[in-house]
Amino acid sequence: MKLKYFFLTFISFYLISCGDVNVFPVETDLKIGELYDENILENNSKIVSEEKNKYLYASINKMKEDILTSPQIKYKSNFVWKLKIMDDDSTVNAFCTPGGYIYVYTGLIKFLESEDQLAGVLGHEIAHADLRHSTSQMTKSLGIKAILFFLGIDGGLFTDIAQNLAGLTFSRDHETQADKYSVLYLSSTQYDPKGVKYFFEKMRKKEGENASIQFLSTHPNPENRMEMIEKYWNELDLDTSAPKKKDNYRHILKLVNQIKK
């Protein structure tokens, strides 16, 4: 018995001290995302009806599908990649749960100024899910509980994780990685690969005006973020001669301002 507890303690210490370690199988990401989505459906009245706002959903889902064509996305066929729009103008945020459930707030859509910026944010959130940052972070924060799950002892962990997922904060390393992968994903689309950089430039200006930007509460801001994105783009040294699509963001903003309840 003592040996068993020594083993659990040792492994927990190892998880806390190491970098990206993830004891959860990919199926866990799907289950956590599904439970969180069910909880949102049951307890949230802010979800914009897709049936009543087909054109708005079609516009943003088209953007999402374009990003998902990237050959760099590992779990393209494994995760659900479902998108929901949340009717909350006071919240400048978006997030993607494990398993690919994407939530975008109207406050973020109205905060942005171009499809490139929104595509950059979507690419960033898709990266968090595809790189399995949430369950990696949970492995470290849960310690022994994560090991018990790995050993086949659930103990209600699924439900606990799903209920507390919104409060999970990514590490600065994960943020940097998600920024880079957003650039990489968008490089194979007609959107500007530096769209996520333009988002952060706008966000920096608003921070100076003391605007409430919830994005930063769950996405800590690494140092030199915009410089790092620019540097990474230059390192990729990709062909930029392909024509970019005409920006249709005014139409998206019009649809958001006319949401049907």
Protein Blocks (a to p, Z undefined) as FASTA:
>chain_A
ZZmmmmmmmmmmmmmmmccddfbdfklmmmmmmmmmmmmmmmockbccfklmmmlmmmmm
mmmmmmmmpmklmklmmpnoiacddddfkbgcddddehiiacddfklmmmpmbfklmmmm
mmmmmmmmmnommmmmmmmmnmmmmmmmmnopnnommmmmmmmmmmpccdfklmmmmmmm
mmmmmmmmcbdfklmmmmmmmmmmmmmnopacfklmmmccdehklmmmmmmmmmnopafk
bccdddfklmmmmmmmmccZZ
